[in-house]
């Protein structure tokens, strides 16, 4: 299993809930009712995006630090 550290920004939405985005991993957008739920969804989205990079042979953004178990 590989782990990656990605910076995300979480903001409170006026209409309620939270939104997570990342400048490091373009396309990472996650919305949840709580901060914890938003982080959990963001982790799932990040995993799918990184898996797609790897599957297509694309290089990960250099800011993403990976750690192999």
PyMOL commands that set and color helices and strands:
alter all, ss='L'
color gray80, all
select helices_A, chain A and resi 35-55
alter helices_A, ss='H'
color red, helices_A
select strands_A, chain A and resi 2-5+9-12+18-21+29-32+65-68
alter strands_A, ss='S'
color yellow, strands_A
deselect
rebuild
show_as cartoon
